[in-house]
């Protein structure tokens, strides 16, 4: 009976926020647990904190960085606020008043910088009880809402569902599940012994604490979880979806 769900997260651009909220919107080097749970919530059609929080606490997540993307994230310049009409500023002060520039009285424009991973491909694994995995596997294949990989501009280039299986641990699942690509050209940047990040207990050697477990979407609150990363000890098997590859 399956206890593990696999997702292939692949796109020209991905961005997985973790520790930035203001003008510098950085990305983690791999999909975060909160981001992956957000994808599952999209598939299920959930947007309430209670059900999403419960799901986040019931599943354990690991990620294999098959193609980590370009060495440095893409930095993109944006502005927020300003614009028209001038009597309806989009940004507010801490007191809830319209935010305007002190010199001209015009609506305030806030510069921001967004960071993206380029041409990356990840395998995410989720483990939970069998009914939960069955529910999630069906939802991912027949989603209620569209998927995007961290931001709405980051559209997946292939279906997310990459199969289910029964594995003793997340480590076992991510070390044995093949890396599936359309052809050899798509797999040219594949790392045979990729970096793996898995959710673990706090006492495990090498574990680090990161705030990646979603508590509230409305207030952007996350609980800490412990993660451990390492290199795959053996080469990951590769499969090509195009048999002529």
N, C-alpha and C positions, 0 to 999 in steps of 0.2 A: 504494500500500500504506500502511495507517495506521501512523503513528509517534507518534500523540498520542491519549490517552484523556482524556475530560472527565467530571467529576463535578459534580453540583449539590448543594451542601451548604446545606440550608435547614431551619430548625427554630425554634420559639418561643424555645428556649434553646440556646446553644452555649457551650463553654468549652474553650479551647486553651492548656493550660499550657506555659510556656516557661522562666521564670526564677524560679519560686517553688516551694518544696517543703514548707514548714512550715505554720504557722497561717494565713498569708495566701496563699491559693491564687488567684492572679490569672490573667487570661486575656490572651493576645495579641489584637490587634485584628483578626486574620484567622487562618484555619486554618494551622497550622504544618506543615512538611514531615514531622516525626515523627508528628504526628497523622494526616496523610493516609496515610502509609505504614502506620500502625496500622490504618486502615480497610481498606487493601488486604490486610493480613495476616489480618484477620477474614474477608474474602471468601474467601481461600485456605485458611483453617483452620490457619494457622501460629501457633505461640506460642513457637518456639525462637529464640534470639538469632542463630544462624548464618545462617539463611535470611532473616530480616527485615533483618539488617545488610547482607547481600549485595544484597537488593532496594533498600534505601535508597541504596546507592552506585551502583546501575545506572540509577535513574530521576532525572530532573530535574523540578522541580515549580514551578509558578507559580499564583498566585491572583488572581482579579479580584473586587473587592468591589462587586458589583452593588447590594446593599442592605446597608450596613455595620451596621445596627442602631441602637438608641438611642444618643444621644451619650455617655452614661456607662454603664458596665456595671452590671448588677444585683448588689448585694452581699447575700449570704445568710448568715445565722448558723447554725453547726452546733456540735455538741459531739462529742468522740471519747473513748471510754473510759468510766469510771464504771460505772453500771448494776449489774446483778446477774449471778451470785452475787458476794458481796463477797469471797469467798476466792479469786477468779479474776480479778484485774485484767487488763484488756485491753491496757494500756500498760506498757512495760518501760523501765527505766533504761538508761543506756549500758552498765552491767555485766550487763545481761540479767535483772535482778531486777524483781519486780512493783513498779510505781510507785504510791505511796500518798501522800496528803496528810500533811504533817508534824503538823498539829494534831489530826486525828481518826483517822488511820490508815485512812481509807476509800480505796477505789480512786480514783486521780486522774482528774479530768475535764479534758480539754484543749479550750478554746474555739477554734474555727477560723472563718474567713470565706472563703466561696467566691464567685467572681465569674463572671458570665455575660453574654454578648452576647444581646440580646433582638431577636427578629423579624428576624434577619439572613439574607441569602442570598448565597452565594459560588459562583463558578465556579472549580473547580480543574482545572488541566491538567497531565498527566504525559507526558513524552516518554522513549522508550526504543526499543530495536530492535523490529522487527515481531513476532517470536515473543513477546516479553514483553508488548507491548500486547495481542496477541490473548489471551494467558493471563489478563491482568488484566481485560480487557473481559468475558470469559466469566464470570470469578469474581464480578465486581461484580453481574452480572445473575442469578447463581445462587449466592449466598453460602453458605458453610458455617455461619457464625455471624452473629447479628444485628448491625446497625450501631448506633452511637450517636456523637454528634458531640462528643467530648471527655470526657463523663461519661455514666454509664449512665442518668441521668435525661433526657438530651438526645436524644430520638428524632427521626429525620428525618421531615419531613412529606410527603416525596415520594421516589420511587426515585432513587438516587444516579446511575445511569448516564445520561449526557447526550450520548452519541455518541462516535465516533472520527473521526479525520481525518489528513491528511498536510500538515504545515506545516513551513516552513523553520526556525522557531524558536518558543520559548515565547511570545515577544512577538507574533509573527505570529498564533499560535493564539488568544491571549487577546484580541487586537484585532479578530479577524474572526469568532469563534464567536458566534452570536446569543445573547441573553439570552432564555431560554424561560420564560414564566409561563403559568399556567392561564388568566388573564383580565386585563383592565385593572385591576381592583381589586387584584389581587395585585401588580401592577407599579407601583402609585401612588408608591412610595418609591424606585423604581429611579433610579439616577444615570446619566444618559446618557453621561457621560465619567468612569467610575469610577476609583478608585485601583487600580493593578495592582502586585503584588509578584512578582518573578521571581528564581529562582536564577541566579547568574551567576558569572563568573570574578572573582578577587580584584582584578584590575587595571582593571576597568571603572569609569568615572567614577560616583560616587555610590553605590558598593556599600558595604554595611555587614556586619560579621561578627556572626552570631548562631548560637547552639548549637541547631541544629534537625535535625541528622542523627543518627538513632538508632544507637547502638552496642550497647547492652544494655538490654533491658526489665527484666531481673532486678535490675540495680544502678543503673538510671536514669542511664545515661551517654550523652552526646551529643557528637558531633563538631561543630566549627564549619563553617558554610558561609557564603558571601557572597550577600547578597540586595540587590536594587535595586528601588526603588519609584518610580512616576511616575503621572501622570494620563494616561488614554487620550487620544491626540491628536485623535481623531475620535469622533463619537457611535457607540455600540455598537448594532447592529440588534437589534430586539425581535421575537420571535415569540410568538403566543398558542396554547396547546395546545387551547383550546376555540375552535373555528372561529367560534362564534357571538359571541365576545367583541368 
